[in-house]
């Protein structure tokens, strides 16, 4: 199965700045059998870029949503519109190398049933902390600021490093595993849906890992710049949903109230910072 074809799903929203380069790299990548671009009602020239690539490459098809149903819904749409035995989810601001997806597929296949991500670096060369994370423990976050740091240090001596979660910007897994866990939870709009997916992968008895020798460039936040308040709102909403799904039932009423205050109390400041960055 390690040599099975890969269906790549790209969810685009006002992504014209990086979309052309992303699609060019995907078309040149080893093992790619299908490319599905799902556009969530972009208001830029991204759809023109996608159409140009589709005319040049029969493997590429696109779905143009009339509105923005969210990242999780669009990922599921793209997966449903493809048939290859492997699925890769790649953000439009993620620039893979020609062998990246094939290497991630091989790493996942070597573990039997696994979801594997890669190492991501920003334009400044800094490692993207979202590539390897622990599960959030919100009750612990109330007691310790250190618990709010979810990133896990890279272990260069371990080619395939086991982690709780990888970033939804780059992940590869067997279609059979994706189907078994029911795909992305469409109750999330933006953010935390990758944490949720990885947790359910592990609950299903499969592995989540990072291939430390597969590096890509990740130009973060291209789609988020146009609507910073919208993004921050759904980021905090996603965290609250994640807490409700995986932790709230184990916590008392006072702890649940404190977690609610912790998550939503940060929203006004986070929204202000996002607006000022814009």
MOFEN-V270808 format. One record per residue. OMEGA is omega in degrees with one decimal (999 if undefined). D_LAST is the distance of its C-alpha to the last C-alpha in Angstrom with 2 decimals. Layout:
BEGIN
omega={OMEGA	OMEGA}
d_last={D_LAST	D_LAST}
END
This chain:
BEGIN
omega={-176.2	178.3	177.6	-178.0	-178.2	170.3	-178.4	177.1	177.8	177.0	-175.5	171.9	-177.7	-171.2	-172.7	-177.1	-175.9	-170.1	-177.9	179.2	178.8	-177.9	177.7	179.2	178.6	179.3	-179.6	-172.4	177.8	172.5	-176.2	-178.1	-178.8	172.9	179.2	178.0	178.3	-178.8	-177.4	174.3	177.4	178.1	178.8	-177.2	-176.4	-178.0	176.1	177.6	-179.7	-179.9	179.3	178.9	-179.9	177.8	-177.4	-173.4	-176.6	178.4	-174.2	173.5	-178.1	175.8	179.4	178.8	-179.7	176.5	-179.6	-178.4	179.3	-175.6	-176.2	178.4	-177.4	176.4	179.0	176.7	-178.8	178.5	-179.1	-178.2	-179.8	-175.1	-176.4	-174.9	177.6	177.1	172.7	174.8	-174.5	176.8	179.8	176.7	179.6	-175.8	-177.5	170.4	-172.8	-177.3	-173.4	-174.4	177.5	178.9	178.0	176.7	179.9	178.9	179.5	-179.0	-179.0	-179.0	178.7	-178.8	-174.0	169.3	-174.7	173.6	179.5	176.4	-179.7	176.3	175.7	-180.0	178.0	179.5	-178.1	177.4	177.1	-175.8	-178.2	-177.2	179.4	-173.2	169.3	169.7	173.7	171.6	-170.9	177.3	177.1	179.4	177.7	-175.4	-171.9	175.4	179.8	-179.4	179.9	177.2	-174.7	-174.4	178.9	179.6	176.0	176.9	-175.2	179.7	-177.8	-178.5	179.0	-172.2	178.8	179.6	174.8	-175.1	172.5	-178.6	175.0	177.6	179.4	176.6	179.2	178.5	176.2	176.6	-179.0	178.1	178.4	179.6	-176.7	-179.5	175.6	178.0	177.9	174.2	-174.9	174.3	174.1	176.8	177.2	174.5	178.3	177.9	176.9	173.8	179.7	-178.6	-178.4	179.6	179.2	173.5	-179.9	177.3	179.3	176.9	179.1	-174.1	171.2	-174.6	174.9	174.1	-171.3	179.9	178.0	-176.1	176.9	174.7	179.2	178.3	-168.5	165.1	-178.6	-178.1	-173.9	-171.8	-174.3	-175.2	-175.3	-179.6	176.6	-178.8	-178.7	178.1	-176.3	173.2	-179.6	176.5	178.8	178.0	178.9	177.6	180.0	177.8	-180.0	-177.2	-168.3	-172.6	-170.2	-176.7	-179.4	-175.3	177.2	-175.5	-178.4	178.6	179.0	178.4	179.7	177.5	176.7	-179.7	179.6	-177.6	-173.4	175.7	178.3	-172.1	-178.0	-180.0	179.2	179.0	178.5	178.6	179.8	179.7	179.5	177.4	-179.5	999}
d_last={45.15	43.14	43.66	42.58	39.99	36.30	34.25	30.56	28.04	24.56	22.15	19.72	16.82	14.92	16.03	17.54	15.94	18.16	20.62	23.32	23.75	23.71	26.41	28.45	28.70	29.64	32.30	33.78	33.74	37.06	38.17	35.75	37.80	35.26	31.58	30.03	26.60	25.40	22.74	21.05	20.82	18.32	17.46	17.30	20.31	20.53	23.73	25.40	24.80	26.31	29.23	30.03	30.28	32.30	34.75	35.28	35.67	37.61	36.19	32.79	32.41	29.50	28.90	26.74	25.86	25.76	23.05	20.85	23.32	21.27	21.51	24.90	26.56	25.50	26.79	30.04	30.33	30.07	32.57	34.95	34.90	36.17	39.40	39.29	40.43	37.27	33.68	30.59	27.05	24.63	20.88	19.96	17.93	21.13	23.63	27.12	30.26	33.35	35.06	32.22	32.91	36.66	36.54	34.58	37.10	39.98	38.66	38.31	41.75	43.35	42.62	44.08	41.32	37.87	34.14	32.82	29.43	28.77	27.20	23.61	22.16	18.74	18.50	19.38	22.45	21.64	23.05	20.91	22.24	21.87	24.68	27.33	27.19	29.57	29.83	28.10	30.70	29.19	32.36	32.32	28.72	30.05	32.52	30.77	27.34	28.64	29.01	25.28	24.99	25.77	25.67	29.13	30.12	31.08	34.85	35.70	39.34	38.66	37.94	37.16	35.60	35.93	32.87	31.99	28.91	27.00	23.62	23.51	21.80	25.34	28.55	32.07	34.84	38.05	37.84	40.71	38.74	35.72	38.18	40.06	37.16	36.03	32.80	29.36	29.35	27.85	27.25	23.92	21.00	18.43	19.05	22.45	24.43	25.13	26.43	28.55	29.91	30.88	32.60	34.62	35.56	37.06	38.71	40.35	41.95	39.87	38.01	34.35	33.90	31.87	33.56	32.91	34.14	31.80	28.53	25.65	22.36	19.31	16.01	13.96	11.04	11.33	12.01	9.61	6.33	7.84	8.78	7.30	10.03	12.57	12.15	12.58	15.44	17.23	16.82	18.68	21.01	21.87	22.83	25.00	26.64	27.38	28.99	31.02	32.26	33.30	33.81	34.23	37.85	38.84	37.46	38.96	37.66	36.53	34.58	32.93	31.93	30.61	28.50	27.08	26.24	24.73	22.40	21.37	21.51	18.50	16.39	15.48	14.31	12.43	10.69	9.95	8.65	6.32	5.18	5.32	3.78	0.00}
END
